[in-house]
Amino acid sequence: MVWNCVWGKAWLDARDSDPAAAEHALTMYAAILERPEFKQHFDPESAQPVVRGIIEDARLGDPSGVQQDVSVNCSDQDS
């Protein structure tokens, strides 16, 4: 989760000011979908669709899911 916290925050910080950095950060954030931990530890019927939806919405320009993810799961992480 630390990985996604860092890249989620990076995307949120860059999305309005640095499109190239934002694109890279979102690509890295979305890389969780290919991680064995995601496939093994995120429930395929409840958690996996939520994460996929957050990423898809972010790709379409909606930051709300990433913002909620970062707010809920990353409050104890350093920026």
PDB file of N, CA, C and O in Angstrom:
ATOM      1  N   MET A   1       0.815  -1.205   0.000  1.00  0.00           N
ATOM      2  CA  MET A   1       0.000   0.000   0.000  1.00  0.00           C
ATOM      3  C   MET A   1       0.853   1.262   0.000  1.00  0.00           C
ATOM      4  O   MET A   1       0.429   2.306  -0.496  1.00  0.00           O
ATOM      5  N   VAL A   2       2.057   1.164   0.558  1.00  0.00           N
ATOM      6  CA  VAL A   2       2.938   2.332   0.551  1.00  0.00           C
ATOM      7  C   VAL A   2       3.180   2.791  -0.886  1.00  0.00           C
ATOM      8  O   VAL A   2       3.172   3.987  -1.176  1.00  0.00           O
ATOM      9  N   TRP A   3       3.396   1.823  -1.784  1.00  0.00           N
ATOM     10  CA  TRP A   3       3.606   2.118  -3.210  1.00  0.00           C
ATOM     11  C   TRP A   3       2.454   2.960  -3.748  1.00  0.00           C
ATOM     12  O   TRP A   3       2.678   4.006  -4.358  1.00  0.00           O
ATOM     13  N   ASN A   4       1.230   2.510  -3.524  1.00  0.00           N
ATOM     14  CA  ASN A   4       0.080   3.239  -4.052  1.00  0.00           C
ATOM     15  C   ASN A   4      -0.134   4.569  -3.351  1.00  0.00           C
ATOM     16  O   ASN A   4      -0.623   5.517  -3.964  1.00  0.00           O
ATOM     17  N   CYS A   5       0.218   4.652  -2.099  1.00  0.00           N
ATOM     18  CA  CYS A   5       0.119   5.939  -1.402  1.00  0.00           C
ATOM     19  C   CYS A   5       1.036   6.961  -2.065  1.00  0.00           C
ATOM     20  O   CYS A   5       0.620   8.080  -2.362  1.00  0.00           O
ATOM     21  N   VAL A   6       2.276   6.571  -2.294  1.00  0.00           N
ATOM     22  CA  VAL A   6       3.241   7.485  -2.903  1.00  0.00           C
ATOM     23  C   VAL A   6       2.780   7.904  -4.294  1.00  0.00           C
ATOM     24  O   VAL A   6       2.769   9.094  -4.608  1.00  0.00           O
ATOM     25  N   TRP A   7       2.396   6.934  -5.136  1.00  0.00           N
ATOM     26  CA  TRP A   7       2.016   7.266  -6.510  1.00  0.00           C
ATOM     27  C   TRP A   7       0.657   7.948  -6.583  1.00  0.00           C
ATOM     28  O   TRP A   7       0.446   8.798  -7.449  1.00  0.00           O
ATOM     29  N   GLY A   8      -0.259   7.602  -5.707  1.00  0.00           N
ATOM     30  CA  GLY A   8      -1.544   8.301  -5.668  1.00  0.00           C
ATOM     31  C   GLY A   8      -1.367   9.758  -5.303  1.00  0.00           C
ATOM     32  O   GLY A   8      -1.955  10.635  -5.936  1.00  0.00           O
ATOM     33  N   LYS A   9      -0.560  10.024  -4.285  1.00  0.00           N
ATOM     34  CA  LYS A   9      -0.274  11.413  -3.896  1.00  0.00           C
ATOM     35  C   LYS A   9       0.436  12.145  -5.026  1.00  0.00           C
ATOM     36  O   LYS A   9       0.120  13.301  -5.308  1.00  0.00           O
ATOM     37  N   ALA A  10       1.392  11.484  -5.676  1.00  0.00           N
ATOM     38  CA  ALA A  10       2.122  12.116  -6.776  1.00  0.00           C
ATOM     39  C   ALA A  10       1.170  12.497  -7.908  1.00  0.00           C
ATOM     40  O   ALA A  10       1.282  13.582  -8.479  1.00  0.00           O
ATOM     41  N   TRP A  11       0.228  11.598  -8.232  1.00  0.00           N
ATOM     42  CA  TRP A  11      -0.734  11.900  -9.287  1.00  0.00           C
ATOM     43  C   TRP A  11      -1.616  13.081  -8.899  1.00  0.00           C
ATOM     44  O   TRP A  11      -1.832  13.994  -9.697  1.00  0.00           O
ATOM     45  N   LEU A  12      -2.120  13.057  -7.679  1.00  0.00           N
ATOM     46  CA  LEU A  12      -2.971  14.159  -7.224  1.00  0.00           C
ATOM     47  C   LEU A  12      -2.224  15.485  -7.258  1.00  0.00           C
ATOM     48  O   LEU A  12      -2.795  16.508  -7.634  1.00  0.00           O
ATOM     49  N   ASP A  13      -0.957  15.476  -6.870  1.00  0.00           N
ATOM     50  CA  ASP A  13      -0.161  16.709  -6.849  1.00  0.00           C
ATOM     51  C   ASP A  13       0.151  17.219  -8.253  1.00  0.00           C
ATOM     52  O   ASP A  13       0.212  18.429  -8.473  1.00  0.00           O
ATOM     53  N   ALA A  14       0.349  16.302  -9.207  1.00  0.00           N
ATOM     54  CA  ALA A  14       0.807  16.697 -10.537  1.00  0.00           C
ATOM     55  C   ALA A  14      -0.304  16.853 -11.560  1.00  0.00           C
ATOM     56  O   ALA A  14      -0.078  17.447 -12.614  1.00  0.00           O
ATOM     57  N   ARG A  15      -1.473  16.349 -11.291  1.00  0.00           N
ATOM     58  CA  ARG A  15      -2.487  16.240 -12.346  1.00  0.00           C
ATOM     59  C   ARG A  15      -2.906  17.583 -12.957  1.00  0.00           C
ATOM     60  O   ARG A  15      -3.294  17.629 -14.124  1.00  0.00           O
ATOM     61  N   ASP A  16      -2.836  18.659 -12.196  1.00  0.00           N
ATOM     62  CA  ASP A  16      -3.229  19.959 -12.740  1.00  0.00           C
ATOM     63  C   ASP A  16      -2.050  20.803 -13.202  1.00  0.00           C
ATOM     64  O   ASP A  16      -2.243  21.850 -13.819  1.00  0.00           O
ATOM     65  N   SER A  17      -0.834  20.359 -12.910  1.00  0.00           N
ATOM     66  CA  SER A  17       0.318  21.208 -13.204  1.00  0.00           C
ATOM     67  C   SER A  17       1.375  20.577 -14.108  1.00  0.00           C
ATOM     68  O   SER A  17       2.113  21.297 -14.781  1.00  0.00           O
ATOM     69  N   ASP A  18       1.463  19.260 -14.137  1.00  0.00           N
ATOM     70  CA  ASP A  18       2.517  18.594 -14.904  1.00  0.00           C
ATOM     71  C   ASP A  18       1.955  17.317 -15.527  1.00  0.00           C
ATOM     72  O   ASP A  18       2.049  16.242 -14.936  1.00  0.00           O
ATOM     73  N   PRO A  19       1.376  17.437 -16.715  1.00  0.00           N
ATOM     74  CA  PRO A  19       0.722  16.281 -17.334  1.00  0.00           C
ATOM     75  C   PRO A  19       1.624  15.061 -17.503  1.00  0.00           C
ATOM     76  O   PRO A  19       1.168  13.934 -17.312  1.00  0.00           O
ATOM     77  N   ALA A  20       2.876  15.258 -17.854  1.00  0.00           N
ATOM     78  CA  ALA A  20       3.781  14.112 -18.041  1.00  0.00           C
ATOM     79  C   ALA A  20       4.033  13.403 -16.720  1.00  0.00           C
ATOM     80  O   ALA A  20       3.998  12.174 -16.658  1.00  0.00           O
ATOM     81  N   ALA A  21       4.285  14.163 -15.673  1.00  0.00           N
ATOM     82  CA  ALA A  21       4.502  13.562 -14.350  1.00  0.00           C
ATOM     83  C   ALA A  21       3.228  12.885 -13.857  1.00  0.00           C
ATOM     84  O   ALA A  21       3.281  11.819 -13.244  1.00  0.00           O
ATOM     85  N   ALA A  22       2.091  13.505 -14.126  1.00  0.00           N
ATOM     86  CA  ALA A  22       0.816  12.920 -13.709  1.00  0.00           C
ATOM     87  C   ALA A  22       0.564  11.603 -14.424  1.00  0.00           C
ATOM     88  O   ALA A  22       0.129  10.632 -13.806  1.00  0.00           O
ATOM     89  N   GLU A  23       0.835  11.566 -15.727  1.00  0.00           N
ATOM     90  CA  GLU A  23       0.641  10.331 -16.489  1.00  0.00           C
ATOM     91  C   GLU A  23       1.529   9.213 -15.945  1.00  0.00           C
ATOM     92  O   GLU A  23       1.084   8.076 -15.783  1.00  0.00           O
ATOM     93  N   HIS A  24       2.775   9.546 -15.668  1.00  0.00           N
ATOM     94  CA  HIS A  24       3.700   8.547 -15.110  1.00  0.00           C
ATOM     95  C   HIS A  24       3.210   8.062 -13.745  1.00  0.00           C
ATOM     96  O   HIS A  24       3.201   6.861 -13.476  1.00  0.00           O
ATOM     97  N   ALA A  25       2.807   8.986 -12.895  1.00  0.00           N
ATOM     98  CA  ALA A  25       2.345   8.624 -11.554  1.00  0.00           C
ATOM     99  C   ALA A  25       1.112   7.727 -11.625  1.00  0.00           C
ATOM    100  O   ALA A  25       1.008   6.761 -10.869  1.00  0.00           O
ATOM    101  N   LEU A  26       0.184   8.034 -12.519  1.00  0.00           N
ATOM    102  CA  LEU A  26      -1.020   7.213 -12.640  1.00  0.00           C
ATOM    103  C   LEU A  26      -0.686   5.830 -13.189  1.00  0.00           C
ATOM    104  O   LEU A  26      -1.275   4.834 -12.768  1.00  0.00           O
ATOM    105  N   THR A  27       0.243   5.768 -14.115  1.00  0.00           N
ATOM    106  CA  THR A  27       0.689   4.462 -14.623  1.00  0.00           C
ATOM    107  C   THR A  27       1.275   3.625 -13.497  1.00  0.00           C
ATOM    108  O   THR A  27       1.003   2.429 -13.393  1.00  0.00           O
ATOM    109  N   MET A  28       2.065   4.251 -12.670  1.00  0.00           N
ATOM    110  CA  MET A  28       2.671   3.534 -11.545  1.00  0.00           C
ATOM    111  C   MET A  28       1.600   3.138 -10.525  1.00  0.00           C
ATOM    112  O   MET A  28       1.633   2.025 -10.001  1.00  0.00           O
ATOM    113  N   TYR A  29       0.669   4.017 -10.245  1.00  0.00           N
ATOM    114  CA  TYR A  29      -0.439   3.727  -9.322  1.00  0.00           C
ATOM    115  C   TYR A  29      -1.244   2.535  -9.843  1.00  0.00           C
ATOM    116  O   TYR A  29      -1.609   1.643  -9.077  1.00  0.00           O
ATOM    117  N   ALA A  30      -1.516   2.528 -11.141  1.00  0.00           N
ATOM    118  CA  ALA A  30      -2.317   1.460 -11.749  1.00  0.00           C
ATOM    119  C   ALA A  30      -1.570   0.133 -11.821  1.00  0.00           C
ATOM    120  O   ALA A  30      -2.183  -0.913 -12.035  1.00  0.00           O
ATOM    121  N   ALA A  31      -0.267   0.167 -11.646  1.00  0.00           N
ATOM    122  CA  ALA A  31       0.529  -1.063 -11.712  1.00  0.00           C
ATOM    123  C   ALA A  31       0.129  -2.071 -10.638  1.00  0.00           C
ATOM    124  O   ALA A  31       0.484  -3.246 -10.731  1.00  0.00           O
ATOM    125  N   ILE A  32      -0.600  -1.627  -9.627  1.00  0.00           N
ATOM    126  CA  ILE A  32      -1.066  -2.556  -8.587  1.00  0.00           C
ATOM    127  C   ILE A  32      -1.908  -3.676  -9.206  1.00  0.00           C
ATOM    128  O   ILE A  32      -1.940  -4.791  -8.686  1.00  0.00           O
ATOM    129  N   LEU A  33      -2.576  -3.382 -10.297  1.00  0.00           N
ATOM    130  CA  LEU A  33      -3.448  -4.382 -10.918  1.00  0.00           C
ATOM    131  C   LEU A  33      -2.678  -5.612 -11.381  1.00  0.00           C
ATOM    132  O   LEU A  33      -3.257  -6.691 -11.507  1.00  0.00           O
ATOM    133  N   GLU A  34      -1.401  -5.464 -11.630  1.00  0.00           N
ATOM    134  CA  GLU A  34      -0.570  -6.571 -12.099  1.00  0.00           C
ATOM    135  C   GLU A  34       0.229  -7.240 -10.984  1.00  0.00           C
ATOM    136  O   GLU A  34       0.916  -8.233 -11.223  1.00  0.00           O
ATOM    137  N   ARG A  35       0.145  -6.715  -9.799  1.00  0.00           N
ATOM    138  CA  ARG A  35       0.921  -7.246  -8.677  1.00  0.00           C
ATOM    139  C   ARG A  35       0.284  -8.527  -8.138  1.00  0.00           C
ATOM    140  O   ARG A  35      -0.939  -8.616  -8.034  1.00  0.00           O
ATOM    141  N   PRO A  36       1.112  -9.523  -7.795  1.00  0.00           N
ATOM    142  CA  PRO A  36       0.557 -10.748  -7.217  1.00  0.00           C
ATOM    143  C   PRO A  36      -0.187 -10.486  -5.909  1.00  0.00           C
ATOM    144  O   PRO A  36      -1.141 -11.191  -5.580  1.00  0.00           O
ATOM    145  N   GLU A  37       0.249  -9.476  -5.169  1.00  0.00           N
ATOM    146  CA  GLU A  37      -0.429  -9.153  -3.904  1.00  0.00           C
ATOM    147  C   GLU A  37      -1.868  -8.723  -4.150  1.00  0.00           C
ATOM    148  O   GLU A  37      -2.767  -9.061  -3.381  1.00  0.00           O
ATOM    149  N   PHE A  38      -2.079  -7.976  -5.227  1.00  0.00           N
ATOM    150  CA  PHE A  38      -3.430  -7.536  -5.567  1.00  0.00           C
ATOM    151  C   PHE A  38      -4.299  -8.744  -5.880  1.00  0.00           C
ATOM    152  O   PHE A  38      -5.429  -8.850  -5.401  1.00  0.00           O
ATOM    153  N   LYS A  39      -3.768  -9.643  -6.678  1.00  0.00           N
ATOM    154  CA  LYS A  39      -4.537 -10.815  -7.092  1.00  0.00           C
ATOM    155  C   LYS A  39      -4.789 -11.780  -5.935  1.00  0.00           C
ATOM    156  O   LYS A  39      -5.809 -12.469  -5.909  1.00  0.00           O
ATOM    157  N   GLN A  40      -3.867 -11.828  -4.985  1.00  0.00           N
ATOM    158  CA  GLN A  40      -3.983 -12.765  -3.868  1.00  0.00           C
ATOM    159  C   GLN A  40      -4.746 -12.207  -2.670  1.00  0.00           C
ATOM    160  O   GLN A  40      -5.451 -12.950  -1.987  1.00  0.00           O
ATOM    161  N   HIS A  41      -4.614 -10.908  -2.410  1.00  0.00           N
ATOM    162  CA  HIS A  41      -5.125 -10.359  -1.157  1.00  0.00           C
ATOM    163  C   HIS A  41      -6.303  -9.405  -1.301  1.00  0.00           C
ATOM    164  O   HIS A  41      -6.871  -8.978  -0.296  1.00  0.00           O
ATOM    165  N   PHE A  42      -6.675  -9.069  -2.512  1.00  0.00           N
ATOM    166  CA  PHE A  42      -7.839  -8.220  -2.719  1.00  0.00           C
ATOM    167  C   PHE A  42      -8.961  -9.104  -3.254  1.00  0.00           C
ATOM    168  O   PHE A  42      -8.813  -9.748  -4.293  1.00  0.00           O
ATOM    169  N   ASP A  43     -10.069  -9.130  -2.544  1.00  0.00           N
ATOM    170  CA  ASP A  43     -11.179  -9.988  -2.930  1.00  0.00           C
ATOM    171  C   ASP A  43     -11.608  -9.706  -4.371  1.00  0.00           C
ATOM    172  O   ASP A  43     -11.879  -8.557  -4.720  1.00  0.00           O
ATOM    173  N   PRO A  44     -11.671 -10.746  -5.212  1.00  0.00           N
ATOM    174  CA  PRO A  44     -11.992 -10.536  -6.625  1.00  0.00           C
ATOM    175  C   PRO A  44     -13.421 -10.062  -6.885  1.00  0.00           C
ATOM    176  O   PRO A  44     -13.708  -9.520  -7.952  1.00  0.00           O
ATOM    177  N   GLU A  45     -14.309 -10.260  -5.931  1.00  0.00           N
ATOM    178  CA  GLU A  45     -15.698  -9.842  -6.146  1.00  0.00           C
ATOM    179  C   GLU A  45     -16.027  -8.500  -5.516  1.00  0.00           C
ATOM    180  O   GLU A  45     -16.955  -7.822  -5.957  1.00  0.00           O
ATOM    181  N   SER A  46     -15.282  -8.107  -4.494  1.00  0.00           N
ATOM    182  CA  SER A  46     -15.608  -6.835  -3.849  1.00  0.00           C
ATOM    183  C   SER A  46     -14.493  -5.799  -3.992  1.00  0.00           C
ATOM    184  O   SER A  46     -14.750  -4.689  -4.456  1.00  0.00           O
ATOM    185  N   ALA A  47     -13.286  -6.130  -3.612  1.00  0.00           N
ATOM    186  CA  ALA A  47     -12.207  -5.137  -3.590  1.00  0.00           C
ATOM    187  C   ALA A  47     -11.599  -4.876  -4.970  1.00  0.00           C
ATOM    188  O   ALA A  47     -11.350  -3.723  -5.323  1.00  0.00           O
ATOM    189  N   GLN A  48     -11.363  -5.910  -5.738  1.00  0.00           N
ATOM    190  CA  GLN A  48     -10.723  -5.711  -7.040  1.00  0.00           C
ATOM    191  C   GLN A  48     -11.536  -4.799  -7.965  1.00  0.00           C
ATOM    192  O   GLN A  48     -10.952  -3.913  -8.589  1.00  0.00           O
ATOM    193  N   PRO A  49     -12.848  -4.977  -8.077  1.00  0.00           N
ATOM    194  CA  PRO A  49     -13.610  -4.062  -8.940  1.00  0.00           C
ATOM    195  C   PRO A  49     -13.559  -2.602  -8.463  1.00  0.00           C
ATOM    196  O   PRO A  49     -13.566  -1.678  -9.276  1.00  0.00           O
ATOM    197  N   VAL A  50     -13.508  -2.406  -7.157  1.00  0.00           N
ATOM    198  CA  VAL A  50     -13.428  -1.039  -6.624  1.00  0.00           C
ATOM    199  C   VAL A  50     -12.123  -0.390  -7.060  1.00  0.00           C
ATOM    200  O   VAL A  50     -12.118   0.745  -7.537  1.00  0.00           O
ATOM    201  N   VAL A  51     -11.023  -1.105  -6.898  1.00  0.00           N
ATOM    202  CA  VAL A  51      -9.713  -0.563  -7.274  1.00  0.00           C
ATOM    203  C   VAL A  51      -9.667  -0.305  -8.775  1.00  0.00           C
ATOM    204  O   VAL A  51      -9.183   0.740  -9.212  1.00  0.00           O
ATOM    205  N   ARG A  52     -10.160  -1.235  -9.554  1.00  0.00           N
ATOM    206  CA  ARG A  52     -10.189  -1.033 -11.014  1.00  0.00           C
ATOM    207  C   ARG A  52     -11.027   0.202 -11.374  1.00  0.00           C
ATOM    208  O   ARG A  52     -10.659   0.970 -12.263  1.00  0.00           O
ATOM    209  N   GLY A  53     -12.137   0.380 -10.687  1.00  0.00           N
ATOM    210  CA  GLY A  53     -12.992   1.545 -10.934  1.00  0.00           C
ATOM    211  C   GLY A  53     -12.304   2.851 -10.579  1.00  0.00           C
ATOM    212  O   GLY A  53     -12.429   3.837 -11.305  1.00  0.00           O
ATOM    213  N   ILE A  54     -11.582   2.867  -9.475  1.00  0.00           N
ATOM    214  CA  ILE A  54     -10.836   4.065  -9.080  1.00  0.00           C
ATOM    215  C   ILE A  54      -9.825   4.428 -10.162  1.00  0.00           C
ATOM    216  O   ILE A  54      -9.692   5.592 -10.538  1.00  0.00           O
ATOM    217  N   ILE A  55      -9.119   3.423 -10.654  1.00  0.00           N
ATOM    218  CA  ILE A  55      -8.101   3.662 -11.677  1.00  0.00           C
ATOM    219  C   ILE A  55      -8.742   4.116 -12.983  1.00  0.00           C
ATOM    220  O   ILE A  55      -8.252   5.053 -13.613  1.00  0.00           O
ATOM    221  N   GLU A  56      -9.813   3.478 -13.395  1.00  0.00           N
ATOM    222  CA  GLU A  56     -10.488   3.868 -14.630  1.00  0.00           C
ATOM    223  C   GLU A  56     -11.018   5.298 -14.525  1.00  0.00           C
ATOM    224  O   GLU A  56     -10.866   6.085 -15.459  1.00  0.00           O
ATOM    225  N   ASP A  57     -11.635   5.634 -13.403  1.00  0.00           N
ATOM    226  CA  ASP A  57     -12.132   6.995 -13.210  1.00  0.00           C
ATOM    227  C   ASP A  57     -10.981   8.007 -13.269  1.00  0.00           C
ATOM    228  O   ASP A  57     -11.119   9.077 -13.862  1.00  0.00           O
ATOM    229  N   ALA A  58      -9.854   7.664 -12.654  1.00  0.00           N
ATOM    230  CA  ALA A  58      -8.690   8.557 -12.682  1.00  0.00           C
ATOM    231  C   ALA A  58      -8.197   8.741 -14.110  1.00  0.00           C
ATOM    232  O   ALA A  58      -7.842   9.851 -14.507  1.00  0.00           O
ATOM    233  N   ARG A  59      -8.175   7.675 -14.870  1.00  0.00           N
ATOM    234  CA  ARG A  59      -7.756   7.772 -16.277  1.00  0.00           C
ATOM    235  C   ARG A  59      -8.685   8.677 -17.078  1.00  0.00           C
ATOM    236  O   ARG A  59      -8.275   9.288 -18.065  1.00  0.00           O
ATOM    237  N   LEU A  60      -9.927   8.756 -16.648  1.00  0.00           N
ATOM    238  CA  LEU A  60     -10.907   9.628 -17.312  1.00  0.00           C
ATOM    239  C   LEU A  60     -10.909  11.040 -16.728  1.00  0.00           C
ATOM    240  O   LEU A  60     -11.693  11.888 -17.155  1.00  0.00           O
ATOM    241  N   GLY A  61     -10.030  11.294 -15.750  1.00  0.00           N
ATOM    242  CA  GLY A  61      -9.895  12.637 -15.192  1.00  0.00           C
ATOM    243  C   GLY A  61     -10.577  12.875 -13.862  1.00  0.00           C
ATOM    244  O   GLY A  61     -10.538  13.994 -13.351  1.00  0.00           O
ATOM    245  N   ASP A  62     -11.196  11.871 -13.289  1.00  0.00           N
ATOM    246  CA  ASP A  62     -11.900  12.025 -12.010  1.00  0.00           C
ATOM    247  C   ASP A  62     -10.969  11.641 -10.861  1.00  0.00           C
ATOM    248  O   ASP A  62     -10.648  10.463 -10.708  1.00  0.00           O
ATOM    249  N   PRO A  63     -10.530  12.598 -10.055  1.00  0.00           N
ATOM    250  CA  PRO A  63      -9.597  12.303  -8.975  1.00  0.00           C
ATOM    251  C   PRO A  63     -10.244  11.809  -7.684  1.00  0.00           C
ATOM    252  O   PRO A  63      -9.534  11.472  -6.738  1.00  0.00           O
ATOM    253  N   SER A  64     -11.568  11.760  -7.624  1.00  0.00           N
ATOM    254  CA  SER A  64     -12.242  11.508  -6.342  1.00  0.00           C
ATOM    255  C   SER A  64     -11.892  10.161  -5.721  1.00  0.00           C
ATOM    256  O   SER A  64     -11.716  10.078  -4.505  1.00  0.00           O
ATOM    257  N   GLY A  65     -11.787   9.115  -6.518  1.00  0.00           N
ATOM    258  CA  GLY A  65     -11.461   7.802  -5.971  1.00  0.00           C
ATOM    259  C   GLY A  65     -10.048   7.721  -5.451  1.00  0.00           C
ATOM    260  O   GLY A  65      -9.808   7.156  -4.384  1.00  0.00           O
ATOM    261  N   VAL A  66      -9.101   8.286  -6.197  1.00  0.00           N
ATOM    262  CA  VAL A  66      -7.712   8.297  -5.723  1.00  0.00           C
ATOM    263  C   VAL A  66      -7.617   9.148  -4.467  1.00  0.00           C
ATOM    264  O   VAL A  66      -6.927   8.778  -3.516  1.00  0.00           O
ATOM    265  N   GLN A  67      -8.307  10.288  -4.455  1.00  0.00           N
ATOM    266  CA  GLN A  67      -8.272  11.152  -3.275  1.00  0.00           C
ATOM    267  C   GLN A  67      -8.825  10.419  -2.059  1.00  0.00           C
ATOM    268  O   GLN A  67      -8.253  10.502  -0.972  1.00  0.00           O
ATOM    269  N   GLN A  68      -9.924   9.708  -2.233  1.00  0.00           N
ATOM    270  CA  GLN A  68     -10.500   8.965  -1.122  1.00  0.00           C
ATOM    271  C   GLN A  68      -9.552   7.852  -0.674  1.00  0.00           C
ATOM    272  O   GLN A  68      -9.358   7.651   0.525  1.00  0.00           O
ATOM    273  N   ASP A  69      -8.967   7.136  -1.619  1.00  0.00           N
ATOM    274  CA  ASP A  69      -8.013   6.073  -1.297  1.00  0.00           C
ATOM    275  C   ASP A  69      -6.855   6.629  -0.485  1.00  0.00           C
ATOM    276  O   ASP A  69      -6.488   6.070   0.549  1.00  0.00           O
ATOM    277  N   VAL A  70      -6.281   7.732  -0.955  1.00  0.00           N
ATOM    278  CA  VAL A  70      -5.151   8.343  -0.258  1.00  0.00           C
ATOM    279  C   VAL A  70      -5.580   8.840   1.123  1.00  0.00           C
ATOM    280  O   VAL A  70      -4.861   8.641   2.103  1.00  0.00           O
ATOM    281  N   SER A  71      -6.733   9.477   1.204  1.00  0.00           N
ATOM    282  CA  SER A  71      -7.197  10.006   2.490  1.00  0.00           C
ATOM    283  C   SER A  71      -7.433   8.906   3.517  1.00  0.00           C
ATOM    284  O   SER A  71      -7.098   9.060   4.691  1.00  0.00           O
ATOM    285  N   VAL A  72      -8.014   7.791   3.064  1.00  0.00           N
ATOM    286  CA  VAL A  72      -8.357   6.698   3.983  1.00  0.00           C
ATOM    287  C   VAL A  72      -7.157   5.814   4.305  1.00  0.00           C
ATOM    288  O   VAL A  72      -6.970   5.414   5.455  1.00  0.00           O
ATOM    289  N   ASN A  73      -6.350   5.510   3.302  1.00  0.00           N
ATOM    290  CA  ASN A  73      -5.313   4.498   3.477  1.00  0.00           C
ATOM    291  C   ASN A  73      -3.904   5.045   3.670  1.00  0.00           C
ATOM    292  O   ASN A  73      -2.985   4.282   3.968  1.00  0.00           O
ATOM    293  N   CYS A  74      -3.720   6.337   3.507  1.00  0.00           N
ATOM    294  CA  CYS A  74      -2.355   6.854   3.512  1.00  0.00           C
ATOM    295  C   CYS A  74      -2.136   7.934   4.567  1.00  0.00           C
ATOM    296  O   CYS A  74      -1.112   8.617   4.539  1.00  0.00           O
ATOM    297  N   SER A  75      -3.044   8.095   5.467  1.00  0.00           N
ATOM    298  CA  SER A  75      -2.916   9.185   6.443  1.00  0.00           C
ATOM    299  C   SER A  75      -1.674   9.050   7.320  1.00  0.00           C
ATOM    300  O   SER A  75      -1.165  10.048   7.829  1.00  0.00           O
ATOM    301  N   ASP A  76      -1.184   7.829   7.498  1.00  0.00           N
ATOM    302  CA  ASP A  76       0.010   7.659   8.334  1.00  0.00           C
ATOM    303  C   ASP A  76       1.287   7.551   7.516  1.00  0.00           C
ATOM    304  O   ASP A  76       2.347   7.243   8.062  1.00  0.00           O
ATOM    305  N   GLN A  77       1.199   7.801   6.209  1.00  0.00           N
ATOM    306  CA  GLN A  77       2.365   7.736   5.329  1.00  0.00           C
ATOM    307  C   GLN A  77       2.960   9.125   5.164  1.00  0.00           C
ATOM    308  O   GLN A  77       2.233  10.117   5.115  1.00  0.00           O
ATOM    309  N   ASP A  78       4.258   9.190   5.081  1.00  0.00           N
ATOM    310  CA  ASP A  78       4.928  10.456   4.771  1.00  0.00           C
ATOM    311  C   ASP A  78       4.763  10.764   3.310  1.00  0.00           C
ATOM    312  O   ASP A  78       4.700   9.847   2.491  1.00  0.00           O
ATOM    313  N   SER A  79       4.690  12.046   2.952  1.00  0.00           N
ATOM    314  CA  SER A  79       4.569  12.447   1.541  1.00  0.00           C
ATOM    315  C   SER A  79       5.876  12.299   0.827  1.00  0.00           C
ATOM    316  O   SER A  79       5.964  12.589  -0.366  1.00  0.00           O
TER     317      SER A  79
END
